[in-house]
Amino acid sequence: MTDEDSRYEAVRSRDARFDGVFFFAVETTGIYCRPSCPAVTPKRAHVRFFPTAAAAQGAGFRACRRCRPDAVPGSAEWNVRADVVGRAMRLIADGVVDREGVAGLAARLGYSARQVQRQLTAELGAGPVALARAQRAHTARVLLQTTGLPVTEIAFAAGFASVRQFNDTVRAVYATTPTGLRAAAPRKGRPRPGAPTAGVPLRLAHRGPYQAGPLFDLLEREAVPGVEEVTGAPGARTYRRTLRLPYGTGIAAVEERARTGPGGWLDARVHLTDLRDLTTAVQRLRRLFDLDADPYAVDERLGADARLAPLVAARPGLRSPGAADPDEVAVRALVGRDTAAELVRRYGKRLDAPCGGLTHLFPEAAVLAGAEPGGTLGALTAALADGAVRLGPGDDRDAARDALAAVPGLDDRTIAEIRTRALGDPDVAPPGLDAPDSWRPWRSYALNHLRAAGELE
């Protein structure tokens, strides 16, 4: 929505479809909100609109304590777009600025730091540092309100360089101190400060309807023993998996029961060896479960097709699952579940503290390239290890497709699956399937509807 009058109508009607797409701020209160905020609608003359929370914060507005605009799903636009801004937003969400700085972000994008700053500021009203700062503030709030960790530990776990920077940011964004923010958390289930915590509980927000059943069916069929497991009866299953993260390892658990309505979410819990990995772990789960998608846009386009209309009506909000580890997905797309399980048994790194059936991390590409150098598997893992094929959240999808096509023995169908899952490309159709242009740019979603209906394997 580019027209401000249309945006105001969305605010006036408290339309949750636009949560995360834009934010509005009220000049008389100094507060910014999500469009579905339940507070009294402000007068149009007092309202300003911003494309990101960081832009609203940069203009001097603080987050609404009632609607918590920092907790909305990310804009679906960043997952769809393949340009520099879209790639930059995916990398920032993955924590690249916190780990590598703006110079590292620019290097991954193939642009100068000045060019990246200029493009993000022009389109989003905030540069990479401000966008990363907004994300750190959200991570800090989650840790303050869901764990009993000391405030000093939370400051560094959230990615802040100093406690002073942490305190200043919390005051600017939430108009309170870290201690005050912790005290504002709901009393029910609030941990005592300093008390040990069994992981970090999370609400992974999504917009619109969410079909958890078909996605959990897929994860259950594909689960690789030692790395993943799905337990429980359909409708109440729990998906658990191990994670290799920048600073350590983790175990994530996500519940199938999706909380629906204007502000739906999936319940999750992550256990991390290093809390600095929280932001990255959350983003990888969001990509795996496709939580930033816009089901309204997808269903509107696909529902207009005669073949797909009854499928969309039967499963509104069906998602296109992504990947928690793109390199792992690429290997699994090539070798299949059973061979992947054997690779885990032979070459996977065993967890220091196994948890139930979760015992290993999936083997890294470099390890597989050295252990299994022959054939297509050796060629693919070598290309992943040396960077000839890059499948990260901010990597260029067209360049990745061309690099995958250059791997000896990798067929077009496998490449299509890697593009869909590892790269999160929403518009992929495998060779030989009649996928009309009327399905674009959501052909990946169309295929999931056909699979869910049993029309495709």
URCOR-V33261 format. One record per backbone hydrogen bond with DSSP energy under -0.5 kcal/mol. CO is the residue of the C=O (numbers start at 1). NH is the residue of the N-H. If there is no record, write none. Layout:
# URCOR-V33261
co = (CO:CO)
nh = (NH:NH)
This chain:
# URCOR-V33261
co = (3:4:5:6:7:8:9:10:11:14:15:16:18:18:22:22:23:24:25:25:26:26:26:30:31:32:33:34:43:44:46:48:50:52:53:54:55:56:57:62:64:68:69:75:75:76:76:77:83:84:85:86:87:88:89:90:91:92:95:96:96:97:100:101:102:103:104:105:106:106:112:113:114:115:116:117:118:119:120:120:121:127:128:129:130:131:132:133:134:135:136:137:138:139:140:141:142:143:148:150:151:152:153:154:155:156:162:163:164:165:166:167:168:169:170:170:171:173:177:178:179:180:182:187:192:197:199:200:202:202:203:204:210:211:212:213:214:215:216:217:218:219:223:224:224:226:226:227:229:231:233:237:238:238:239:240:241:243:243:248:249:250:251:252:253:254:256:257:258:259:261:264:265:266:267:268:269:270:270:271:274:275:277:278:279:280:281:282:283:284:285:286:287:287:288:290:293:294:295:296:297:298:299:300:301:302:305:306:308:308:309:310:311:315:317:319:325:326:327:328:329:330:331:332:336:337:338:339:340:341:342:343:343:344:349:351:355:357:357:358:359:361:364:365:366:367:368:374:375:376:377:378:379:380:381:382:383:383:383:392:396:397:398:399:400:401:402:404:406:407:409:411:412:413:414:415:416:417:418:418:419:426:426:430:433:434:436:437:439:442:443:444:445:446:447:448:449:450:450:451)
nh = (7:8:9:10:11:12:13:15:14:16:18:19:21:22:20:35:50:33:27:48:29:30:31:62:26:64:24:37:46:47:27:25:23:56:57:58:59:61:60:32:68:71:72:78:79:79:80:81:87:88:89:90:91:92:93:94:96:95:99:100:101:101:104:105:106:107:108:109:110:111:116:117:118:119:120:121:122:123:124:126:125:131:132:133:134:135:136:137:138:139:140:141:142:143:144:145:146:147:194:154:155:156:157:158:160:159:166:167:168:169:170:171:172:173:174:176:175:63:181:182:183:184:185:190:195:199:201:270:204:268:205:266:212:215:216:217:218:219:220:221:222:223:225:227:228:359:360:242:240:238:236:256:231:240:254:229:252:245:250:245:273:243:271:241:269:239:258:267:260:265:264:206:259:204:255:202:253:200:272:251:277:278:281:282:283:284:285:286:287:288:289:291:290:322:322:293:295:298:299:300:301:302:303:304:304:305:309:310:311:312:313:314:315:318:211:321:329:330:331:332:333:334:335:336:340:341:342:343:344:345:346:347:348:348:361:354:358:226:359:355:351:349:368:369:370:371:372:378:379:380:381:382:383:384:385:386:387:388:389:395:400:401:402:403:404:405:406:407:408:410:411:415:416:417:418:419:420:421:422:423:425:444:445:433:435:436:439:440:442:446:447:448:449:450:451:452:453:455:456:454)
